[in-house]
Amino acid sequence: MENIEKKLIDVNDAISRILIGGQSYKIGSRSLTRADLNTLLDMQKDLQAQLANQNSNLMDNTYLAIFDGR
């Protein structure tokens, strides 16, 4: 779970940098283009779903009953 949480923190940080500083910028003759925002948003949704799935207790109180011979 720590790995997924770390990745989500990194993705959220990358998204924040794009929202604050823009998708790309130029300093002198050098230019930098950050990761694609839509790709990062897709990754964010996927990682959030993975975390939710790991933290889900949906089946914890589930029992299986088998009735033989009617």
PyMOL commands that set and color helices and strands:
alter all, ss='L'
color gray80, all
select helices_A, chain A and resi 2-21+37-55
alter helices_A, ss='H'
color red, helices_A
select strands_A, chain A and resi 24-27+30-33
alter strands_A, ss='S'
color yellow, strands_A
deselect
rebuild
show_as cartoon
